[in-house]
Amino acid sequence: MPVEIGSAEIFEALGIHPIINAVGYATRVSGSCPHPDVVAAMAAASGEYFEIDDLLDAASRLIAQATFTEAGIVTCGASAALSLAAAACLAGNLPEVMDALPDTSGCPRNEIIFPIPGPFDYDHALRVSGAKLVFVDYHANDALRQIEQAIGPKTAAIGYVWLEVTERPNVAALAELAHRHGLPLIVDAACALPPAENLSAFSRDGADLIAYSGGKHLGGPQASGILCGREELIRSAWVQMVDMDVRHGTWSLQHWVECGWISRPPRHGIGRSMKVSKEAIVGVMAALSRYGARDHAAEYAAWAAIIDEIEAGLRDLPEVKLGLNITRQPCGANGQPYPNLRLESAGLRVSDLLHGLRRRPRRILLAEDERSPDRAVLYPQCLKPGDAAEIIAAIWQASGRQIVTIDSQRPHGREQTS
């Protein structure tokens, strides 16, 4: 019997079960849940037909205004934005190079200077374009000198990965170095929001192409992203992504031929497998339109209240306290304004706790520390009403000592043992 889409029955019919997401906006736990206004905009788009270039043109104007750049496109994720950014720097406005990528044998410049891969190594996204990456230690005290020494006749761009509020090296200084050598600077800003100021900070500091995730704090559809920056580079990324089954004279971007920017339409580009849907484009535009009006201070306060509730509940349980060291932190490890709880082994192994939480009928996932199996972090951004109380009870139960039930009427969801 058919079931109403969106009802709990559809999940049961498909044999899938929603989780409690204490990881945050990671893709593996499905990013964010878009605001109802964003969902409504996507639903409206799904019932109509558009020329995708018309949607991208509207998105470009909105992105430019919001990010303090010249132009932008919606992509099917920040990783796709990085691949297209690299392709744009390799091909420029040369359709014959676009047609050949990832074969760079006819490419005047095919190298991109990039940070040595670390815990978040998304260098593969750039290499998809055919670019050869020249790795430099961006955390070295003389990183700028090393980057400058790595520049050669085949260098097409300089890349940068934003991982921490304290930037190393400084983006403005890196942009100045790049521009002094006539090179564009690509910034991977996939996880740079919040703070909200980062939506325009990198362009103001001189970056030429910036990749953002659309499905994290921005609140757009999960598999979406934004690439913004210099107009001619955005154009190159644009035509390497969209459907190029077109004819000269009727191409919806024919004006770019007529103004002399490109000699002809290229064939299907390297980004064709990264095509973006009408729903995603409109959804990102809706999310971007409301992002500046959101009360980010109130969001932080709500997250902090959730952390307060969970911390208070866990600290009231002496057995759990003996098994776990619980530390409240006002920000994430990289300085982003995400209040959180750090859990470390002190008798109860965190790895065992994580496995126990995964075995529940309704799974609870925490952020795991890649450097230690005995450390995990609980983030509140994606928790829903009632999740905090269930987490408190589940952690106690996973310790194997005693079962607790939650009295939701008591302050902070305090427990009663049973």
Secondary structure, DSSP 8 states (H G I E B T S, - for coil): ----TTSHHHHHHHT----EEES-S-GGGT-----HHHHHHHHHHHTS---HHHHHHHHHHHHHHHHTSSEEEEESSHHHHHHHHHHHHHHTT-HHHHHHTT--TT-S--EEEEE---SS--HHHHHTTT-EEEEE-TTSTTHHHHHHHH--TTEEEEEEE---SS-SS-HHHHHHHHHHTT--EEEE-TT--SSTTHHHHHHHTT-SEEEEESSSTT-S-TT-EEEEE-HHHHHHHHHTTS-----TTT-TTHHHHHTTS-SS---S-TTGGG---HHHHHHHHHHHHHHTTS-HHHHHHHHHHHHHHHHHHHHT-HHHHHHEEEEEESS-TTS-S--EEEEEESSS-HHHHHHHHHTSSS-EEEEE-TT-TTEEEE--TT--TTHHHHHHHHHHHHTTS--EEE-TTSGGG-EEE-
